[in-house]
Amino acid sequence: MDRVDEPAPEKRIGDRERREVDERLQQAHGDGVLTLTEYDERSARCWAARTRSELDSVTRDLPEPAPASAPAPAPAPVPVPAQHRPHGVRRAVVGAAVLGVALFGAGQVATAQDASAVFGHRVVQLAPGQDRVEVGVLFGNVEVVVPDDARVGTGGTILFGSSDCDAACDGSGTRAVTVDASGGFGSVDVVRQGERAARDADRGSRDDRDGRDGRGDD
């Protein structure tokens, strides 16, 4: 009786392959091929994959990426969500501390390159044409102001903190913007320009009323 050889086990893949696929998923989200919910679900499957076939299933129905017309700088490593890579939490907190110490202060408007806060408050405004910003926070608050036409996707990990992007991440808008927020014991708020202007105007009106009421009591 002839012996039937068993098929060789499928080779396992590592973080380099997972990063490449996650970058393709981010591009698909930025192009409007995937919704934010679909990107989150596929990104989780991507980082949980152990073999090439599992990884290929995440992008099987996506269009092939357009060939690059010219060599481009290598993209920065994509932060891995904590639920997929436990060691990412510790790196996120340390990274926020290193970046934030150099930019220590409160109430200042920062550029995207200075997007970190330690024991203070920072306001980050995207530069014209900018579609990605990375922020770090440690015992502080960073407010990221995006254009009114932005369709925001978020990433990164904040340990013992919060990230608020309710209105800006509603899936509307035509300009894809990615906000990567990492750190701990702080908060990151993502708001559209119109939303922030309306909030500031309302706050100014309340201050005026309170001032008039205070003078009336004299």
C-alpha positions in Angstrom: 0.0 0.0 0.0 1.4 3.4 -1.1 2.2 5.8 1.7 0.5 9.2 1.4 2.7 12.0 2.7 1.0 14.4 5.0 1.1 18.1 3.8 3.7 20.2 5.4 2.4 22.6 8.1 1.8 26.1 6.9 4.6 28.6 7.8 3.8 31.1 10.6 4.1 34.9 10.0 5.4 37.7 12.3 4.8 41.3 13.1 6.5 42.6 9.9 3.9 40.8 7.7 1.1 42.0 10.0 2.3 45.6 9.8 2.3 45.5 6.0 -1.3 44.2 5.9 -2.5 46.7 8.5 -0.9 49.6 6.4 -2.9 48.3 3.4 -6.1 48.3 5.6 -5.4 51.9 6.7 -5.0 52.9 3.0 -8.3 51.2 2.1 -10.0 53.1 5.0 -8.5 56.3 3.8 -9.7 55.7 0.2 -13.2 55.0 1.5 -13.1 51.3 0.6 -13.6 50.3 4.2 -15.7 51.9 6.9 -14.1 52.7 10.3 -16.0 49.7 11.8 -14.8 47.4 9.0 -11.2 48.6 9.5 -11.3 48.0 13.2 -12.7 44.5 12.7 -10.1 43.6 10.1 -7.2 45.1 11.9 -8.1 42.9 14.9 -8.1 39.9 12.7 -4.8 41.0 11.1 -3.0 41.2 14.4 -4.5 37.9 15.6 -3.4 36.0 12.4 -0.7 33.3 12.8 -0.4 32.0 9.3 -0.2 33.5 5.8 -3.6 32.2 4.8 -5.2 33.8 7.8 -3.6 37.1 6.9 -4.5 36.9 3.2 -8.2 36.4 4.1 -8.2 39.9 5.6 -7.5 41.6 2.3 -8.8 39.1 -0.2 -11.7 41.3 -1.4 -9.7 44.6 -1.5 -8.4 46.1 -4.7 -4.7 45.8 -5.4 -2.8 48.9 -4.2 -1.7 51.3 -6.9 2.1 50.9 -7.8 4.2 53.7 -6.4 5.3 56.2 -9.0 8.5 57.1 -7.1 10.3 55.7 -4.1 8.7 57.0 -0.8 10.2 57.3 2.7 9.5 54.3 4.8 6.4 54.9 6.9 6.7 55.2 10.7 5.9 51.9 12.6 2.2 51.7 13.2 1.4 51.5 17.0 -0.2 48.1 17.8 -3.4 48.2 19.8 -3.0 46.9 23.3 -5.6 44.1 22.9 -3.4 42.6 20.1 0.0 43.2 21.6 0.3 43.6 25.4 3.9 45.0 25.4 2.6 48.0 23.4 1.0 49.5 26.5 4.4 49.9 28.3 6.0 51.4 25.2 3.1 53.9 24.8 3.5 55.3 28.3 7.3 55.6 28.1 7.0 57.2 24.6 4.5 59.7 25.9 6.8 60.6 28.8 9.8 61.2 26.6 8.0 63.3 24.1 6.0 65.2 26.7 8.9 66.2 28.9 10.5 68.1 26.0 7.2 70.0 25.4 6.2 70.6 29.0 3.7 73.4 29.4 0.0 74.3 29.5 -2.4 76.1 27.3 -0.2 76.4 24.3 -1.0 75.7 20.6 1.4 73.1 19.2 2.2 71.9 15.7 1.7 68.3 14.8 5.4 67.7 15.5 5.0 69.0 19.0 1.9 66.9 19.8 2.5 65.8 23.4 1.4 66.9 26.8 2.7 66.2 30.3 0.7 67.6 33.3 -0.7 70.2 30.9 -3.0 71.0 28.0 -2.1 71.1 24.3 -4.0 72.1 21.2 -2.9 70.5 18.0 -4.0 72.0 14.7 -3.3 70.0 11.5 -1.2 71.7 8.9 -2.6 72.2 5.3 -2.5 68.9 3.5 -1.6 66.9 6.6 -3.5 63.6 6.9 -1.8 62.0 9.9 -0.8 63.1 13.4 0.7 61.2 16.3 0.1 62.5 19.8 1.5 61.5 23.2 -0.1 62.3 26.6 0.9 61.7 30.2 -1.2 63.1 33.1 -2.4 65.8 30.6 -4.8 66.6 27.8 -4.3 67.0 24.0 -7.0 68.5 21.8 -6.6 67.7 18.1 -8.4 70.1 15.8 -9.2 68.6 12.4 -10.8 70.3 9.3 -14.6 70.2 9.0 -14.4 67.9 6.0 -12.2 65.3 7.9 -13.2 61.6 8.1 -11.2 60.6 11.2 -9.8 57.2 12.1 -8.0 56.7 15.4 -5.3 54.3 16.6 -2.9 53.8 19.4 -3.4 53.1 23.1 -4.1 55.3 26.2 -3.6 53.5 29.5 -5.9 54.6 32.3 -7.1 57.5 30.2 -9.7 58.4 27.6 -10.0 59.3 23.9 -13.1 61.3 22.7 -13.8 61.5 19.0 -17.6 61.1 18.9 -18.5 63.8 16.4 -15.3 63.8 14.3 -15.3 60.0 14.0 -18.9 59.7 12.8 -17.8 58.4 9.4 -18.8 61.5 7.4 -16.4 63.8 5.6 -14.3 63.4 2.4 -10.7 63.9 3.7 -9.3 60.9 5.5 -7.3 61.8 8.6 -5.6 59.4 11.0 -5.0 60.3 14.7 -2.6 58.0 16.6 -2.8 58.7 20.3 -0.6 56.9 22.9 0.2 57.4 26.6 -1.4 57.1 30.0 -3.4 58.8 32.7 -4.6 61.5 30.4 -7.1 62.3 27.6 -7.1 63.0 23.9 -10.1 64.9 22.3 -10.5 65.1 18.6 -12.8 67.8 17.3 -13.7 69.5 14.0 -12.9 73.2 13.6 -16.6 74.2 13.4 -17.4 72.1 16.5 -14.6 73.8 18.5 -15.6 77.3 17.3 -19.2 76.7 18.3 -18.1 75.5 21.7 -15.8 78.5 22.3 -18.6 80.9 21.2 -21.0 79.3 23.6 -18.4 79.5 26.4 -17.8 83.2 25.6 -21.6 83.9 25.8 -21.9 82.2 29.1 -18.9 84.2 30.5 -20.5 87.4 29.2 -23.8 86.6 31.0 -22.0 85.6 34.2 -20.2 88.9 34.0 -23.4 90.9 33.6 -25.1 89.0 36.4 -22.1 89.7 38.7 -22.2 93.4 38.0 -26.0 93.5 38.6 -25.5 92.2 42.1 -23.3 95.1 43.2 
